[in-house]
Amino acid sequence: MNSQVISLYKKRRSQYALGKQLPISQEDTTQLIKHAMREAPSAFNAQSSRALILFGDHSQKFWELTKEELRKIVPAEGFAATEAKLNSFAAGAGTVLYFVDTDVVKGLQEQFALYADNFPVWAEQSNGMAQFAVWTALADAGVGASLQHYNPLVDEMVRKHWGVSGNWQLRAQMPFGSNEAAPGEKTFMEDEARFKVFG
Ligand SMILES: Cc1cc2nc3c(=O)[nH]c(=O)nc-3n(C[C@H](O)[C@H](O)[C@H](O)COP(=O)(O)O)c2cc1C
């Protein structure tokens, strides 16, 4: 069956070869990210996901400061590889930092005590959906991206440098930019091992 949306899902890949020349304007990129997150579902429609959208120098600064944090913990002899990886993210046009607003989670836990244990999990799932929505929307616009996780190592640095409040808990980082190479091969497991269909 032909499906436009599945074609779009296929188009979304992890792009590690990023450049600075976006095929759309910064304003349009911002709007795309905002709209994608707005339309992503969340448990109880709590809208617990937050984002810091960093362009240009701000994105580069984020990866520079991340490098400094990693330098403190990565053995010197292995740092060249780490540095090269971070430089490839900094080579992009921007980075989206995804957060969960823990105040929203706490509020829901108080309001609906019966589901208290579920709310942090649902906030994570909702954040993942927001990430997927943005990643796919960017891919549709010809913008490449990947998903990274340098939290919690960089949390304090992000709070200090961009004045992010303590209730915004960093969950993922998405460097994005122009597609400078074809994405790598992707393998898929057999459907038989993955799905059970009845009826
Ligand atoms: C929850 C989640 C966490 C991920 N974490 C990372 C990560 O920390 N670094 C990274 O390079 N890719 C990360 N990825 C990307 C996956 O490795 C990638 O999506 C997967 O290999 C399939 O490739 P594709 O994105 O090209 O379809 C993550 C993906 C998901 C869904």
Ligand as a Chemical Component Dictionary entry (heavy atoms), coordinates in Angstrom:
data_LIG
# 
_chem_comp.id                   LIG 
_chem_comp.type                 NON-POLYMER 
_chem_comp.pdbx_formal_charge   0 
_chem_comp.three_letter_code    LIG 
# 
loop_
_chem_comp_atom.comp_id 
_chem_comp_atom.atom_id 
_chem_comp_atom.alt_atom_id 
_chem_comp_atom.type_symbol 
_chem_comp_atom.charge 
_chem_comp_atom.model_Cartn_x 
_chem_comp_atom.model_Cartn_y 
_chem_comp_atom.model_Cartn_z 
_chem_comp_atom.pdbx_ordinal 
LIG C1  C1  C 0 15.396 6.774 22.026 1  
LIG C2  C2  C 0 16.526 6.887 21.047 2  
LIG C3  C3  C 0 17.792 7.201 21.500 3  
LIG C4  C4  C 0 18.844 7.380 20.588 4  
LIG N1  N1  N 0 20.064 7.791 21.033 5  
LIG C5  C5  C 0 21.040 8.073 20.146 6  
LIG C6  C6  C 0 22.277 8.622 20.586 7  
LIG O1  O1  O 0 22.474 8.900 21.766 8  
LIG N2  N2  N 0 23.228 8.867 19.647 9  
LIG C7  C7  C 0 23.021 8.610 18.318 10 
LIG O2  O2  O 0 23.923 8.871 17.495 11 
LIG N3  N3  N 0 21.850 8.093 17.880 12 
LIG C8  C8  C 0 20.866 7.828 18.753 13 
LIG N4  N4  N 0 19.660 7.344 18.324 14 
LIG C9  C9  C 0 19.463 7.075 16.878 15 
LIG C10 C10 C 0 19.392 5.597 16.569 16 
LIG O3  O3  O 0 20.658 4.995 16.687 17 
LIG C11 C11 C 0 18.831 5.470 15.143 18 
LIG O4  O4  O 0 17.562 6.080 15.096 19 
LIG C12 C12 C 0 18.705 4.033 14.701 20 
LIG O5  O5  O 0 19.971 3.428 14.570 21 
LIG C13 C13 C 0 17.961 3.906 13.356 22 
LIG O6  O6  O 0 18.573 4.699 12.369 23 
LIG P1  P1  P 0 17.792 5.876 11.647 24 
LIG O7  O7  O 0 17.580 6.978 12.649 25 
LIG O8  O8  O 0 18.709 6.314 10.528 26 
LIG O9  O9  O 0 16.493 5.346 11.141 27 
LIG C14 C14 C 0 18.610 7.166 19.199 28 
LIG C15 C15 C 0 17.311 6.832 18.764 29 
LIG C16 C16 C 0 16.288 6.711 19.667 30 
LIG C17 C17 C 0 14.911 6.408 19.163 31 
# 
loop_
_chem_comp_bond.comp_id 
_chem_comp_bond.atom_id_1 
_chem_comp_bond.atom_id_2 
_chem_comp_bond.value_order 
_chem_comp_bond.pdbx_ordinal 
LIG C1  C2  SING 1  
LIG C2  C3  SING 2  
LIG C2  C16 DOUB 3  
LIG C3  C4  DOUB 4  
LIG C4  N1  SING 5  
LIG C4  C14 SING 6  
LIG N1  C5  DOUB 7  
LIG C5  C6  SING 8  
LIG C5  C8  SING 9  
LIG C6  O1  DOUB 10 
LIG C6  N2  SING 11 
LIG N2  C7  SING 12 
LIG C7  O2  DOUB 13 
LIG C7  N3  SING 14 
LIG N3  C8  DOUB 15 
LIG C8  N4  SING 16 
LIG N4  C9  SING 17 
LIG N4  C14 SING 18 
LIG C9  C10 SING 19 
LIG C10 O3  SING 20 
LIG C10 C11 SING 21 
LIG C11 O4  SING 22 
LIG C11 C12 SING 23 
LIG C12 O5  SING 24 
LIG C12 C13 SING 25 
LIG C13 O6  SING 26 
LIG O6  P1  SING 27 
LIG P1  O7  DOUB 28 
LIG P1  O8  SING 29 
LIG P1  O9  SING 30 
LIG C14 C15 DOUB 31 
LIG C15 C16 SING 32 
LIG C16 C17 SING 33 
# 
